[in-house]
Amino acid sequence: MSGFTQKATEIYGHRAMAQAIAEILEGVTEHYFSASPSGDYRPREIEVVLAGAPRTVQTAGGVFSPEHLDRGTEILLAHLDSGLEAAHDTELDTDSDPDQGPTAAPMLDIGCGWGPIALAAALNHPEREVWAIDVNERSRELTRANADRLGLTNVRVCAPEEVPADLQFAEIRSNPPIRVGKEALHEILQQWLPRLAPGGVASLVVAKHLGADSLQRWIAAEFPSLEVSRPTRSKGFHVLRAEAAAGSEDSEA
């Protein structure tokens, strides 16, 4: 039992509730969504399962969930690995440019942290370019280090403003930074969801108690050309799926 869990058990007297509270507290380190987190940079290794195999990666304080793979991301990756998204690799509209076919179309991880979503995508799709973005410079440094550690040459790590303005994505995968606040979160999604290529899919994991229902309604209202659904619900987390119509661009909506 972690220190967080033990303390929460003492306070709330219920192990299941305490575990849930502990995971939330462990996942939210100070200023993980700030550009330059405070505190010394002290990298450490943890072992996680990515793309179906154990991997040793590097984390540090000042980023999201430095102690372990957080439950929301774990559920998102399990959903993606389950094959529910496998058919999407052949669904992109490639009429306009043969060089932008499904195997060439890049993927995007918004708010990459130490990199689990981007790394898993790159491991599962070595032929695809995976962009990992984060405002937190420590997160970017860790993601680069972990990509190098795993021998991944298809991961591009950068700050959000460094992504080429004309780049579209076949897939967007994210455990979005809900705790930045609703207005800031909406601005993030307004910036990136219109960058889905025709036929592209965004997969977002959100805790129910942090607004999964309201976020699904907002995406559907804000982006009427996207088909929004909720294919997975597990352990208090919901995976939201937003798919752009083939042959049209959401930015035109």
BALOBA-1460 file (C-alpha; in Angstrom, 3 decimals):
// residues 253
<rec num="1" residu="m" x="0.000" y="0.000" z="0.000"/>
<rec num="2" residu="s" x="1.429" y="3.390" z="-1.003"/>
<rec num="3" residu="g" x="1.736" y="6.255" z="1.457"/>
<rec num="4" residu="f" x="-1.073" y="8.056" z="-0.350"/>
<rec num="5" residu="t" x="-3.365" y="5.040" z="-0.116"/>
<rec num="6" residu="q" x="-2.600" y="4.399" z="3.558"/>
<rec num="7" residu="k" x="-3.274" y="8.030" z="4.499"/>
<rec num="8" residu="a" x="-6.477" y="8.145" z="2.461"/>
<rec num="9" residu="t" x="-7.647" y="4.894" z="4.074"/>
<rec num="10" residu="e" x="-7.110" y="6.411" z="7.513"/>
<rec num="11" residu="i" x="-9.115" y="9.488" z="6.535"/>
<rec num="12" residu="y" x="-11.959" y="7.903" z="4.587"/>
<rec num="13" residu="g" x="-12.096" y="4.424" z="6.152"/>
<rec num="14" residu="h" x="-12.797" y="2.728" z="2.825"/>
<rec num="15" residu="r" x="-10.055" y="0.981" z="0.886"/>
<rec num="16" residu="a" x="-11.619" y="1.244" z="-2.596"/>
<rec num="17" residu="m" x="-12.390" y="4.932" z="-2.179"/>
<rec num="18" residu="a" x="-8.954" y="5.502" z="-0.704"/>
<rec num="19" residu="q" x="-7.282" y="3.797" z="-3.661"/>
<rec num="20" residu="a" x="-9.142" y="5.987" z="-6.129"/>
<rec num="21" residu="i" x="-8.289" y="9.154" z="-4.208"/>
<rec num="22" residu="a" x="-4.667" y="8.075" z="-3.893"/>
<rec num="23" residu="e" x="-4.337" y="7.534" z="-7.631"/>
<rec num="24" residu="i" x="-5.715" y="10.998" z="-8.308"/>
<rec num="25" residu="l" x="-3.314" y="12.569" z="-5.815"/>
<rec num="26" residu="e" x="-0.327" y="10.613" z="-7.119"/>
<rec num="27" residu="g" x="-1.168" y="11.617" z="-10.689"/>
<rec num="28" residu="v" x="-1.258" y="15.338" z="-10.029"/>
<rec num="29" residu="t" x="2.233" y="16.550" z="-9.194"/>
<rec num="30" residu="e" x="2.839" y="20.245" z="-8.690"/>
<rec num="31" residu="h" x="2.517" y="22.316" z="-11.864"/>
<rec num="32" residu="y" x="2.816" y="19.371" z="-14.273"/>
<rec num="33" residu="f" x="1.182" y="21.555" z="-16.947"/>
<rec num="34" residu="s" x="3.532" y="24.520" z="-16.440"/>
<rec num="35" residu="a" x="6.304" y="25.238" z="-18.927"/>
<rec num="36" residu="s" x="9.131" y="24.959" z="-16.384"/>
<rec num="37" residu="p" x="8.197" y="22.851" z="-13.344"/>
<rec num="38" residu="s" x="9.758" y="23.704" z="-10.024"/>
<rec num="39" residu="g" x="11.913" y="21.252" z="-8.119"/>
<rec num="40" residu="d" x="15.141" y="19.466" z="-8.933"/>
<rec num="41" residu="y" x="15.263" y="17.241" z="-11.990"/>
<rec num="42" residu="r" x="15.885" y="13.770" z="-10.564"/>
<rec num="43" residu="p" x="15.183" y="11.095" z="-13.173"/>
<rec num="44" residu="r" x="14.219" y="7.615" z="-12.005"/>
<rec num="45" residu="e" x="13.266" y="4.390" z="-13.718"/>
<rec num="46" residu="i" x="9.926" y="2.602" z="-13.605"/>
<rec num="47" residu="e" x="8.675" y="-0.475" z="-15.423"/>
<rec num="48" residu="v" x="5.429" y="-0.232" z="-17.383"/>
<rec num="49" residu="v" x="3.633" y="-2.299" z="-20.002"/>
<rec num="50" residu="l" x="3.512" y="-0.592" z="-23.393"/>
<rec num="51" residu="a" x="2.426" y="-2.228" z="-26.646"/>
<rec num="52" residu="g" x="1.957" y="-5.533" z="-24.851"/>
<rec num="53" residu="a" x="5.396" y="-5.857" z="-23.282"/>
<rec num="54" residu="p" x="7.202" y="-4.592" z="-20.165"/>
<rec num="55" residu="r" x="9.389" y="-1.561" z="-20.798"/>
<rec num="56" residu="t" x="11.742" y="0.328" z="-18.521"/>
<rec num="57" residu="v" x="11.301" y="4.071" z="-18.870"/>
<rec num="58" residu="q" x="12.505" y="7.201" z="-17.163"/>
<rec num="59" residu="t" x="10.296" y="9.626" z="-15.222"/>
<rec num="60" residu="a" x="10.809" y="12.523" z="-12.813"/>
<rec num="61" residu="g" x="8.890" y="14.828" z="-10.525"/>
<rec num="62" residu="g" x="7.137" y="17.803" z="-12.068"/>
<rec num="63" residu="v" x="5.388" y="15.739" z="-14.769"/>
<rec num="64" residu="f" x="2.073" y="13.917" z="-14.804"/>
<rec num="65" residu="s" x="1.975" y="10.572" z="-12.956"/>
<rec num="66" residu="p" x="5.722" y="10.058" z="-12.447"/>
<rec num="67" residu="e" x="5.336" y="6.989" z="-10.213"/>
<rec num="68" residu="h" x="3.412" y="4.698" z="-12.544"/>
<rec num="69" residu="l" x="1.220" y="4.462" z="-15.628"/>
<rec num="70" residu="d" x="-1.924" y="6.247" z="-14.482"/>
<rec num="71" residu="r" x="-5.227" y="4.411" z="-14.686"/>
<rec num="72" residu="g" x="-6.795" y="6.643" z="-17.329"/>
<rec num="73" residu="t" x="-3.875" y="6.231" z="-19.734"/>
<rec num="74" residu="e" x="-3.818" y="2.491" z="-19.025"/>
<rec num="75" residu="i" x="-7.494" y="2.250" z="-19.995"/>
<rec num="76" residu="l" x="-6.966" y="4.310" z="-23.157"/>
<rec num="77" residu="l" x="-4.029" y="2.145" z="-24.249"/>
<rec num="78" residu="a" x="-5.975" y="-1.058" z="-23.525"/>
<rec num="79" residu="h" x="-8.838" y="0.273" z="-25.635"/>
<rec num="80" residu="l" x="-6.496" y="1.110" z="-28.504"/>
<rec num="81" residu="d" x="-4.672" y="-2.213" z="-28.216"/>
<rec num="82" residu="s" x="-7.945" y="-4.156" z="-28.168"/>
<rec num="83" residu="g" x="-8.329" y="-3.833" z="-31.905"/>
<rec num="84" residu="l" x="-11.279" y="-1.421" z="-31.770"/>
<rec num="85" residu="e" x="-9.164" y="1.110" z="-33.645"/>
<rec num="86" residu="a" x="-7.243" y="-1.343" z="-35.846"/>
<rec num="87" residu="a" x="-9.494" y="-0.924" z="-38.872"/>
<rec num="88" residu="h" x="-8.875" y="2.812" z="-38.868"/>
<rec num="89" residu="d" x="-5.438" y="2.331" z="-40.441"/>
<rec num="90" residu="t" x="-7.173" y="1.630" z="-43.760"/>
<rec num="91" residu="e" x="-9.970" y="4.194" z="-43.495"/>
<rec num="92" residu="l" x="-8.233" y="7.479" z="-44.333"/>
<rec num="93" residu="d" x="-9.209" y="9.256" z="-47.539"/>
<rec num="94" residu="t" x="-6.075" y="9.184" z="-49.721"/>
<rec num="95" residu="d" x="-7.486" y="10.549" z="-52.989"/>
<rec num="96" residu="s" x="-5.829" y="13.941" z="-52.729"/>
<rec num="97" residu="d" x="-2.238" y="12.911" z="-52.185"/>
<rec num="98" residu="p" x="-0.795" y="9.384" z="-52.426"/>
<rec num="99" residu="d" x="2.016" y="10.383" z="-50.085"/>
<rec num="100" residu="q" x="-0.561" y="10.975" z="-47.335"/>
<rec num="101" residu="g" x="-1.911" y="7.436" z="-47.252"/>
<rec num="102" residu="p" x="-2.740" y="5.632" z="-44.014"/>
<rec num="103" residu="t" x="0.784" y="4.397" z="-43.376"/>
<rec num="104" residu="a" x="2.218" y="7.892" z="-43.955"/>
<rec num="105" residu="a" x="-0.326" y="9.930" z="-41.996"/>
<rec num="106" residu="p" x="1.103" y="11.082" z="-38.660"/>
<rec num="107" residu="m" x="-0.339" y="10.618" z="-35.181"/>
<rec num="108" residu="l" x="-0.475" y="13.139" z="-32.334"/>
<rec num="109" residu="d" x="-0.264" y="12.822" z="-28.548"/>
<rec num="110" residu="i" x="-1.513" y="15.988" z="-26.822"/>
<rec num="111" residu="g" x="0.096" y="16.509" z="-23.412"/>
<rec num="112" residu="c" x="2.580" y="13.667" z="-23.695"/>
<rec num="113" residu="g" x="3.983" y="13.736" z="-20.130"/>
<rec num="114" residu="w" x="6.840" y="11.253" z="-19.941"/>
<rec num="115" residu="g" x="5.517" y="9.683" z="-23.133"/>
<rec num="116" residu="p" x="3.390" y="6.540" z="-22.602"/>
<rec num="117" residu="i" x="0.774" y="7.241" z="-25.275"/>
<rec num="118" residu="a" x="3.266" y="8.409" z="-27.903"/>
<rec num="119" residu="l" x="5.685" y="5.585" z="-27.123"/>
<rec num="120" residu="a" x="2.970" y="2.928" z="-27.366"/>
<rec num="121" residu="a" x="1.784" y="4.403" z="-30.679"/>
<rec num="122" residu="a" x="5.326" y="4.408" z="-32.066"/>
<rec num="123" residu="l" x="5.931" y="0.828" z="-30.904"/>
<rec num="124" residu="n" x="2.697" y="-0.405" z="-32.470"/>
<rec num="125" residu="h" x="3.083" y="1.635" z="-35.665"/>
<rec num="126" residu="p" x="6.799" y="1.846" z="-36.519"/>
<rec num="127" residu="e" x="5.954" y="3.015" z="-40.042"/>
<rec num="128" residu="r" x="4.031" y="6.039" z="-38.744"/>
<rec num="129" residu="e" x="5.380" y="9.368" z="-37.545"/>
<rec num="130" residu="v" x="4.199" y="10.143" z="-34.015"/>
<rec num="131" residu="w" x="4.210" y="13.716" z="-32.729"/>
<rec num="132" residu="a" x="4.350" y="14.185" z="-28.952"/>
<rec num="133" residu="i" x="3.615" y="17.677" z="-27.678"/>
<rec num="134" residu="d" x="3.647" y="19.204" z="-24.206"/>
<rec num="135" residu="v" x="4.065" y="22.688" z="-22.776"/>
<rec num="136" residu="n" x="6.204" y="21.175" z="-19.996"/>
<rec num="137" residu="e" x="9.857" y="21.133" z="-21.063"/>
<rec num="138" residu="r" x="10.679" y="18.375" z="-18.562"/>
<rec num="139" residu="s" x="7.984" y="16.176" z="-20.088"/>
<rec num="140" residu="r" x="9.455" y="16.723" z="-23.534"/>
<rec num="141" residu="e" x="12.945" y="15.875" z="-22.306"/>
<rec num="142" residu="l" x="11.722" y="12.642" z="-20.722"/>
<rec num="143" residu="t" x="9.739" y="11.618" z="-23.803"/>
<rec num="144" residu="r" x="12.791" y="12.144" z="-26.009"/>
<rec num="145" residu="a" x="14.943" y="10.124" z="-23.601"/>
<rec num="146" residu="n" x="12.404" y="7.306" z="-23.474"/>
<rec num="147" residu="a" x="12.045" y="7.192" z="-27.252"/>
<rec num="148" residu="d" x="15.834" y="6.907" z="-27.542"/>
<rec num="149" residu="r" x="15.902" y="4.250" z="-24.817"/>
<rec num="150" residu="l" x="13.334" y="2.163" z="-26.707"/>
<rec num="151" residu="g" x="15.081" y="2.645" z="-30.046"/>
<rec num="152" residu="l" x="12.195" y="4.583" z="-31.568"/>
<rec num="153" residu="t" x="13.136" y="6.815" z="-34.477"/>
<rec num="154" residu="n" x="9.585" y="7.761" z="-35.468"/>
<rec num="155" residu="v" x="8.774" y="9.990" z="-32.459"/>
<rec num="156" residu="r" x="8.871" y="13.760" z="-32.919"/>
<rec num="157" residu="v" x="8.807" y="15.658" z="-29.617"/>
<rec num="158" residu="c" x="8.207" y="19.388" z="-29.501"/>
<rec num="159" residu="a" x="6.320" y="22.250" z="-27.913"/>
<rec num="160" residu="p" x="2.802" y="22.782" z="-29.330"/>
<rec num="161" residu="e" x="3.780" y="25.937" z="-31.210"/>
<rec num="162" residu="e" x="6.534" y="24.044" z="-33.046"/>
<rec num="163" residu="v" x="4.137" y="21.743" z="-34.919"/>
<rec num="164" residu="p" x="3.949" y="22.782" z="-38.604"/>
<rec num="165" residu="a" x="0.756" y="24.754" z="-39.152"/>
<rec num="166" residu="d" x="-0.308" y="22.733" z="-42.200"/>
<rec num="167" residu="l" x="0.215" y="19.293" z="-40.656"/>
<rec num="168" residu="q" x="-2.883" y="17.091" z="-40.331"/>
<rec num="169" residu="f" x="-3.160" y="13.941" z="-38.253"/>
<rec num="170" residu="a" x="-4.697" y="10.551" z="-38.903"/>
<rec num="171" residu="e" x="-5.112" y="10.030" z="-35.171"/>
<rec num="172" residu="i" x="-5.055" y="12.135" z="-32.053"/>
<rec num="173" residu="r" x="-4.598" y="10.238" z="-28.805"/>
<rec num="174" residu="s" x="-4.639" y="11.954" z="-25.455"/>
<rec num="175" residu="n" x="-5.249" y="11.853" z="-21.748"/>
<rec num="176" residu="p" x="-5.976" y="15.584" z="-21.834"/>
<rec num="177" residu="p" x="-4.967" y="17.882" z="-18.961"/>
<rec num="178" residu="i" x="-8.436" y="18.260" z="-17.457"/>
<rec num="179" residu="r" x="-7.100" y="20.118" z="-14.428"/>
<rec num="180" residu="v" x="-5.972" y="23.114" z="-16.457"/>
<rec num="181" residu="g" x="-9.630" y="24.170" z="-16.291"/>
<rec num="182" residu="k" x="-12.559" y="23.947" z="-18.677"/>
<rec num="183" residu="e" x="-11.762" y="27.104" z="-20.661"/>
<rec num="184" residu="a" x="-8.110" y="26.169" z="-21.221"/>
<rec num="185" residu="l" x="-9.061" y="22.583" z="-22.094"/>
<rec num="186" residu="h" x="-11.582" y="23.776" z="-24.654"/>
<rec num="187" residu="e" x="-8.938" y="26.038" z="-26.210"/>
<rec num="188" residu="i" x="-6.579" y="23.051" z="-26.528"/>
<rec num="189" residu="l" x="-9.211" y="20.953" z="-28.264"/>
<rec num="190" residu="q" x="-10.266" y="23.856" z="-30.485"/>
<rec num="191" residu="q" x="-6.661" y="24.111" z="-31.605"/>
<rec num="192" residu="w" x="-6.063" y="20.435" z="-32.355"/>
<rec num="193" residu="l" x="-9.307" y="18.644" z="-33.249"/>
<rec num="194" residu="p" x="-9.627" y="20.661" z="-36.492"/>
<rec num="195" residu="r" x="-6.230" y="19.203" z="-37.449"/>
<rec num="196" residu="l" x="-7.753" y="15.744" z="-37.964"/>
<rec num="197" residu="a" x="-7.323" y="14.571" z="-41.542"/>
<rec num="198" residu="p" x="-10.416" y="13.397" z="-43.430"/>
<rec num="199" residu="g" x="-11.428" y="10.119" z="-41.810"/>
<rec num="200" residu="g" x="-9.163" y="10.846" z="-38.847"/>
<rec num="201" residu="v" x="-9.994" y="9.773" z="-35.290"/>
<rec num="202" residu="a" x="-9.376" y="11.390" z="-31.913"/>
<rec num="203" residu="s" x="-9.405" y="9.147" z="-28.826"/>
<rec num="204" residu="l" x="-9.518" y="10.938" z="-25.464"/>
<rec num="205" residu="v" x="-9.741" y="9.399" z="-22.001"/>
<rec num="206" residu="v" x="-11.534" y="11.357" z="-19.289"/>
<rec num="207" residu="a" x="-12.639" y="10.423" z="-15.782"/>
<rec num="208" residu="k" x="-16.397" y="10.461" z="-15.365"/>
<rec num="209" residu="h" x="-16.190" y="12.540" z="-12.194"/>
<rec num="210" residu="l" x="-13.997" y="15.082" z="-14.019"/>
<rec num="211" residu="g" x="-16.562" y="15.776" z="-16.708"/>
<rec num="212" residu="a" x="-16.513" y="13.027" z="-19.352"/>
<rec num="213" residu="d" x="-20.247" y="13.462" z="-20.031"/>
<rec num="214" residu="s" x="-20.120" y="17.237" z="-20.408"/>
<rec num="215" residu="l" x="-16.955" y="17.099" z="-22.529"/>
<rec num="216" residu="q" x="-18.582" y="14.648" z="-24.924"/>
<rec num="217" residu="r" x="-21.572" y="16.977" z="-25.304"/>
<rec num="218" residu="w" x="-19.299" y="19.992" z="-25.812"/>
<rec num="219" residu="i" x="-17.219" y="18.285" z="-28.536"/>
<rec num="220" residu="a" x="-20.373" y="17.209" z="-30.381"/>
<rec num="221" residu="a" x="-21.794" y="20.753" z="-30.230"/>
<rec num="222" residu="e" x="-18.526" y="22.553" z="-31.020"/>
<rec num="223" residu="f" x="-17.545" y="20.260" z="-33.921"/>
<rec num="224" residu="p" x="-20.763" y="19.174" z="-35.663"/>
<rec num="225" residu="s" x="-18.859" y="17.490" z="-38.491"/>
<rec num="226" residu="l" x="-17.271" y="15.056" z="-36.018"/>
<rec num="227" residu="e" x="-19.079" y="11.852" z="-35.119"/>
<rec num="228" residu="v" x="-18.682" y="11.609" z="-31.347"/>
<rec num="229" residu="s" x="-19.146" y="8.386" z="-29.385"/>
<rec num="230" residu="r" x="-18.061" y="6.689" z="-26.185"/>
<rec num="231" residu="p" x="-16.799" y="3.191" z="-27.072"/>
<rec num="232" residu="t" x="-15.253" y="2.304" z="-23.697"/>
<rec num="233" residu="r" x="-16.171" y="2.817" z="-20.051"/>
<rec num="234" residu="s" x="-13.986" y="1.226" z="-17.390"/>
<rec num="235" residu="k" x="-13.195" y="1.858" z="-13.714"/>
<rec num="236" residu="g" x="-14.653" y="5.357" z="-13.741"/>
<rec num="237" residu="f" x="-12.945" y="6.417" z="-16.983"/>
<rec num="238" residu="h" x="-14.555" y="6.962" z="-20.367"/>
<rec num="239" residu="v" x="-12.862" y="6.879" z="-23.767"/>
<rec num="240" residu="l" x="-14.356" y="9.483" z="-26.089"/>
<rec num="241" residu="r" x="-13.991" y="8.973" z="-29.828"/>
<rec num="242" residu="a" x="-14.400" y="11.788" z="-32.355"/>
<rec num="243" residu="e" x="-14.172" y="10.854" z="-36.029"/>
<rec num="244" residu="a" x="-13.903" y="13.262" z="-38.948"/>
<rec num="245" residu="a" x="-15.945" y="12.474" z="-42.009"/>
<rec num="246" residu="a" x="-13.950" y="10.986" z="-44.880"/>
<rec num="247" residu="g" x="-13.533" y="13.442" z="-47.710"/>
<rec num="248" residu="s" x="-14.184" y="16.552" z="-45.616"/>
<rec num="249" residu="e" x="-12.267" y="18.616" z="-43.105"/>
<rec num="250" residu="d" x="-13.601" y="19.666" z="-39.711"/>
<rec num="251" residu="s" x="-11.976" y="23.057" z="-40.064"/>
<rec num="252" residu="e" x="-14.573" y="23.833" z="-42.751"/>
<rec num="253" residu="a" x="-17.472" y="23.222" z="-40.345"/>
